[in-house]
Amino acid sequence: MVTGPLFAVEDLHVTFAMRARSVEVLKGVSFDVEAGETVCIVGESGSGKSMTALAVLGLVPSPGAITGGRICLEGRELSGMPRKALRGVRGAKISMVFQEPMSSLNPVLTVGSQVAEVLRQHEGLTSKQAGARVVDLFRAVGIPAAEERAAAYPHQMSGGMRQRVMIAMAIACRPKLLIADEPTTALDVTVQKQILQLLKEIQKQSRMAILLITHDMGIVSEIGDRVIVMYAGRPVETGAVSDVLGNPRHPYTSALIACAPRVAAQDARRSRLPEIPGMVPPLERLPRGCAFEPRCPRSVPACRDAPPPYFGSAARRVACWLEERR
């Protein structure tokens, strides 16, 4: 019997070997996901969210490589697994919904044939069996006229329908873990809500775990159970969504929440949306101390001297020198 969490990442490091030097793009990422749970990874572009997902799937692009840590699914270690064995895990046990379905789907193949290929590869179904399952999957994800739509090409479908196709492909083999990388990017608000609701319904039916990557704190509050806030390749705050959003303890988390759009006040006065000054620093030129220090309104001298350790418990961890005073 497998004990412990369904999925666990422990002290994950990813390094890119450049011409003059090596650059560490993930620095000790650790988290776990339980069956039926949604864990969100949030942060600005360049914070390491998508790289974490690629590392989990063994898809770190060259010249990058996993240089430390462990990745385990149901107690089975995936890091270091032979490529052929890992291909058997991807799509079957762990699947992914990418943020832009138009670039993820093959434009010269029908959407039905692309979903059917997953079923033939991982479950050994015949073309006829796979075709029937595709229609069932399309109906399950809310694609109308499923049989006709299976014969369509990606360009013949709307953005929302293409994303439903990607979800159908991702759940085709009933994975234990679904990674969703910005799954509602470029979709209007109505379709975004439909896609998120669909993911929650599928999760409720199957007890599938979801690792959701986003930059939108609104999505985190709507669908997440726990959240990991990342900055410059490192988690800076982790905890239950209600705790982190209700009482953010890292200045970066507070800044992200403050930047989230809010419904206008009743007096309809317009106010300028807050922003975080500056940008995420290049990973090859990080400050000596806390990576967020140059942008932080609450920095203290210790922030410039060394990266902060983690304070708190496993349920709520914060990498900030201000926590030392709590």
C-alpha positions as CSV (number, residue, x, y, z in Angstrom):
1,M,0.0,0.0,0.0
2,V,1.3,3.4,-1.0
3,T,1.6,5.9,1.9
4,G,2.1,9.6,1.8
5,P,0.8,12.1,-0.8
6,L,-0.3,11.1,-4.3
7,F,2.4,13.3,-5.8
8,A,5.5,14.9,-4.2
9,V,8.3,17.2,-5.4
10,E,11.2,17.4,-3.0
11,D,14.0,20.0,-3.2
12,L,13.8,20.2,-7.0
13,H,16.7,22.0,-8.8
14,V,16.9,22.8,-12.6
15,T,20.0,24.2,-14.1
16,F,20.8,25.5,-17.6
17,A,24.4,25.1,-18.7
18,M,25.2,28.3,-20.7
19,R,28.4,29.1,-22.5
20,A,30.1,31.1,-19.8
21,R,28.3,29.8,-16.7
22,S,25.5,27.7,-15.4
23,V,22.2,29.3,-14.4
24,E,20.0,27.7,-11.8
25,V,16.3,28.4,-12.8
26,L,14.6,26.3,-10.1
27,K,16.1,26.5,-6.6
28,G,14.8,23.9,-4.1
29,V,11.1,23.7,-5.1
30,S,9.1,21.4,-2.8
31,F,5.4,20.6,-2.6
32,D,2.9,17.8,-2.6
33,V,-0.6,17.2,-4.0
34,E,-3.2,14.9,-2.5
35,A,-5.8,13.0,-4.5
36,G,-8.7,15.2,-5.3
37,E,-6.8,18.3,-4.3
38,T,-6.1,21.4,-6.4
39,V,-2.7,23.1,-5.7
40,C,-2.0,26.4,-7.5
41,I,1.4,27.8,-8.5
42,V,1.2,31.6,-8.9
43,G,3.7,34.3,-9.8
44,E,4.8,36.7,-12.6
45,S,6.3,35.6,-15.8
46,G,9.8,34.3,-15.2
47,S,9.1,33.1,-11.7
48,G,9.5,29.4,-12.6
49,K,5.9,28.2,-12.8
50,S,6.0,26.6,-16.2
51,M,9.5,25.3,-15.8
52,T,8.3,23.4,-12.7
53,A,5.6,21.8,-14.8
54,L,8.1,20.8,-17.5
55,A,10.4,19.4,-15.0
56,V,7.7,17.2,-13.5
57,L,7.0,15.8,-17.0
58,G,10.6,15.3,-17.8
59,L,10.4,17.9,-20.6
60,V,13.1,20.4,-19.5
61,P,14.4,21.9,-22.8
62,S,18.1,21.6,-23.6
63,P,20.5,22.8,-22.4
64,G,18.6,22.5,-19.1
65,A,18.6,19.5,-16.8
66,I,17.3,18.5,-13.4
67,T,20.3,18.7,-11.1
68,G,18.8,17.8,-7.8
69,G,15.7,16.7,-5.9
70,R,13.1,14.0,-6.3
71,I,9.7,13.7,-8.1
72,C,7.5,10.9,-7.0
73,L,4.0,9.7,-8.1
74,E,2.3,7.2,-5.7
75,G,5.6,6.6,-4.1
76,R,7.4,5.8,-7.4
77,E,10.3,8.1,-8.3
78,L,10.1,9.7,-11.7
79,S,13.3,11.7,-11.7
80,G,16.0,9.7,-13.4
81,M,13.5,7.3,-14.9
82,P,14.4,6.0,-18.4
83,R,12.9,8.0,-21.2
84,K,10.8,5.1,-22.5
85,A,9.3,4.4,-19.1
86,L,8.6,8.1,-18.5
87,R,6.7,8.2,-21.8
88,G,4.4,5.6,-20.4
89,V,3.7,7.8,-17.4
90,R,3.0,11.0,-19.4
91,G,-0.5,11.0,-20.7
92,A,-1.5,7.9,-18.7
93,K,-0.7,8.8,-15.1
94,I,0.2,12.5,-15.5
95,S,-1.3,14.7,-18.2
96,M,-1.1,18.4,-19.1
97,V,-3.3,21.0,-20.5
98,F,-1.2,23.7,-22.2
99,Q,-2.2,27.4,-22.2
100,E,-2.6,27.8,-25.9
101,P,-4.5,25.0,-27.6
102,M,-4.0,26.4,-31.1
103,S,-0.3,25.8,-30.9
104,S,-0.6,22.5,-29.0
105,L,-3.0,20.8,-31.5
106,N,-1.7,19.6,-34.9
107,P,-3.4,21.9,-37.5
108,V,-3.4,19.2,-40.2
109,L,-5.1,16.4,-38.2
110,T,-8.7,16.3,-37.0
111,V,-9.1,16.9,-33.3
112,G,-10.8,13.5,-32.9
113,S,-7.8,11.7,-34.4
114,Q,-5.4,13.5,-32.1
115,V,-7.4,12.4,-29.0
116,A,-7.8,8.9,-30.4
117,E,-4.0,8.6,-30.7
118,V,-3.6,9.0,-27.0
119,L,-6.0,6.1,-26.4
120,R,-4.3,3.9,-28.9
121,Q,-0.9,4.6,-27.5
122,H,-1.6,4.2,-23.8
123,E,-4.6,1.8,-23.7
124,G,-4.1,-0.2,-26.9
125,L,-7.5,0.5,-28.3
126,T,-8.4,-0.2,-32.0
127,S,-9.2,2.8,-34.2
128,K,-12.9,2.0,-33.9
129,Q,-12.8,1.7,-30.1
130,A,-10.8,4.8,-29.8
131,G,-13.2,6.7,-32.0
132,A,-16.2,5.7,-29.9
133,R,-14.3,6.8,-26.7
134,V,-13.4,10.2,-28.3
135,V,-17.1,10.9,-28.9
136,D,-17.9,10.0,-25.2
137,L,-15.0,12.2,-24.0
138,F,-16.2,15.1,-26.1
139,R,-19.7,14.8,-24.7
140,A,-18.2,14.6,-21.2
141,V,-16.3,17.9,-21.6
142,G,-19.4,19.7,-23.0
143,I,-18.6,19.7,-26.8
144,P,-21.9,19.8,-28.6
145,A,-22.5,17.6,-31.7
146,A,-19.6,15.5,-30.5
147,E,-19.5,13.1,-33.5
148,E,-19.4,16.0,-36.0
149,R,-16.9,17.9,-34.0
150,A,-14.5,15.0,-33.8
151,A,-14.1,15.3,-37.6
152,A,-13.2,19.0,-37.4
153,Y,-9.8,20.6,-37.6
154,P,-8.5,22.9,-34.9
155,H,-9.0,26.1,-37.0
156,Q,-12.7,25.2,-37.3
157,M,-13.3,25.5,-33.6
158,S,-13.5,28.4,-31.2
159,G,-10.8,28.9,-28.5
160,G,-13.1,27.6,-25.8
161,M,-13.9,24.5,-27.8
162,R,-10.2,23.8,-28.6
163,Q,-9.5,24.0,-24.9
164,R,-12.2,21.5,-24.2
165,V,-10.5,19.2,-26.8
166,M,-7.3,19.6,-24.9
167,I,-9.0,18.7,-21.6
168,A,-10.6,15.7,-23.3
169,M,-7.2,14.6,-24.4
170,A,-5.7,15.1,-21.0
171,I,-8.3,13.0,-19.2
172,A,-8.6,10.3,-21.8
173,C,-6.6,7.8,-19.8
174,R,-8.0,8.8,-16.4
175,P,-4.7,10.3,-15.1
176,K,-4.0,10.6,-11.4
177,L,-2.6,14.1,-11.8
178,L,-3.6,16.8,-14.3
179,I,-1.3,19.8,-14.8
180,A,-3.1,22.8,-16.2
181,D,-0.7,25.6,-17.4
182,E,-2.7,28.8,-17.7
183,P,-5.6,26.9,-19.1
184,T,-7.9,30.0,-19.5
185,T,-5.4,32.4,-21.1
186,A,-6.9,34.4,-24.0
187,L,-10.4,33.1,-23.2
188,D,-13.2,35.6,-22.4
189,V,-14.5,35.7,-18.8
190,T,-17.6,33.6,-19.6
191,V,-15.6,30.8,-21.3
192,Q,-13.0,31.0,-18.6
193,K,-15.6,30.3,-15.9
194,Q,-17.0,27.4,-17.9
195,I,-13.5,25.8,-18.3
196,L,-12.7,26.1,-14.5
197,Q,-16.1,24.7,-13.7
198,L,-15.5,21.8,-16.0
199,L,-12.2,21.0,-14.3
200,K,-13.9,21.0,-10.9
201,E,-16.6,18.7,-12.1
202,I,-14.1,16.2,-13.6
203,Q,-12.1,16.3,-10.4
204,K,-15.2,15.7,-8.3
205,Q,-16.1,12.6,-10.4
206,S,-12.6,11.1,-10.6
207,R,-10.7,12.3,-7.5
208,M,-8.0,13.5,-9.9
209,A,-5.4,15.8,-8.4
210,I,-4.8,19.2,-10.2
211,L,-1.7,21.3,-10.3
212,L,-2.9,24.6,-11.7
213,I,-0.4,27.2,-12.9
214,T,-1.7,30.8,-13.1
215,H,-0.8,34.4,-12.6
216,D,-4.4,35.2,-11.6
217,M,-5.2,35.4,-7.9
218,G,-8.9,35.4,-8.7
219,I,-8.6,31.9,-10.2
220,V,-6.6,30.8,-7.2
221,S,-9.4,31.9,-4.9
222,E,-12.0,30.2,-7.0
223,I,-10.5,26.8,-7.6
224,G,-7.5,26.3,-5.3
225,D,-7.1,24.4,-2.0
226,R,-3.5,25.3,-1.5
227,V,-1.2,27.8,-3.2
228,I,2.5,28.1,-3.9
229,V,3.7,31.7,-4.6
230,M,6.9,31.6,-6.6
231,Y,9.5,34.3,-7.3
232,A,12.7,34.0,-9.3
233,G,12.7,30.2,-9.3
234,R,11.9,29.7,-5.6
235,P,8.7,29.3,-3.6
236,V,8.4,32.3,-1.3
237,E,5.1,31.4,0.4
238,T,3.0,28.3,0.6
239,G,-0.2,27.4,2.5
240,A,-3.9,27.0,2.3
241,V,-5.6,29.4,-0.1
242,S,-7.8,30.9,2.6
243,D,-4.8,31.5,4.9
244,V,-2.5,33.0,2.2
245,L,-5.1,35.2,0.6
246,G,-6.7,36.2,3.9
247,N,-3.4,36.9,5.6
248,P,-0.4,37.2,3.2
249,R,2.9,37.2,5.0
250,H,5.4,37.7,2.2
251,P,5.5,41.2,0.7
252,Y,5.5,39.7,-2.8
253,T,2.2,37.8,-2.0
254,S,0.7,41.0,-0.6
255,A,1.7,42.9,-3.8
256,L,0.2,40.2,-6.1
257,I,-3.1,40.4,-4.2
258,A,-3.1,44.2,-4.3
259,C,-2.7,44.1,-8.1
260,A,-5.7,41.9,-8.6
261,P,-8.6,43.9,-10.3
262,R,-11.6,44.5,-8.1
263,V,-15.2,45.4,-8.8
264,A,-15.6,49.2,-9.0
265,A,-17.0,50.9,-5.9
266,Q,-20.6,52.0,-5.9
267,D,-19.7,55.6,-6.4
268,A,-18.0,54.5,-9.7
269,R,-14.8,56.4,-8.8
270,R,-11.9,55.3,-11.0
271,S,-8.6,54.5,-9.3
272,R,-5.3,53.5,-10.7
273,L,-4.6,49.7,-10.5
274,P,-1.6,49.2,-8.2
275,E,1.5,47.6,-9.7
276,I,4.7,46.1,-8.4
277,P,7.6,48.4,-9.3
278,G,10.4,46.9,-11.5
279,M,10.6,43.5,-13.0
280,V,11.6,39.9,-12.0
281,P,15.4,40.1,-12.2
282,P,17.3,37.9,-14.8
283,L,18.1,34.6,-13.1
284,E,21.8,35.0,-13.9
285,R,22.0,38.4,-12.1
286,L,20.1,37.8,-8.9
287,P,20.9,40.0,-5.9
288,R,23.1,38.5,-3.2
289,G,20.3,38.5,-0.7
290,C,16.5,38.1,-1.2
291,A,15.7,38.2,-4.9
292,F,12.6,40.4,-4.2
293,E,14.5,42.9,-2.1
294,P,15.1,45.5,-4.9
295,R,11.3,45.7,-5.4
296,C,10.2,45.3,-1.8
297,P,8.7,48.2,0.1
298,R,9.4,46.5,3.5
299,S,13.0,45.4,3.1
300,V,15.4,45.5,6.0
301,P,19.3,45.3,6.0
302,A,19.2,41.5,6.4
303,C,17.4,41.2,3.1
304,R,20.5,42.4,1.2
305,D,22.9,40.1,2.9
306,A,21.6,36.6,2.3
307,P,18.6,34.7,0.9
308,P,16.1,34.1,3.7
309,P,15.5,30.6,4.9
310,Y,11.9,29.2,5.3
311,F,10.1,30.1,8.5
312,G,6.9,28.4,9.8
313,S,5.6,24.9,9.5
314,A,5.0,22.5,6.6
315,A,1.4,23.8,6.4
316,R,2.5,27.5,6.1
317,R,6.0,28.3,4.9
318,V,7.4,31.8,4.2
319,A,10.8,32.7,2.9
320,C,11.2,36.2,4.3
321,W,13.5,37.8,6.9
322,L,10.5,39.7,8.4
323,E,9.2,36.3,9.6
324,E,12.2,36.0,12.0
325,R,10.6,38.7,14.1
326,R,7.2,37.0,14.4
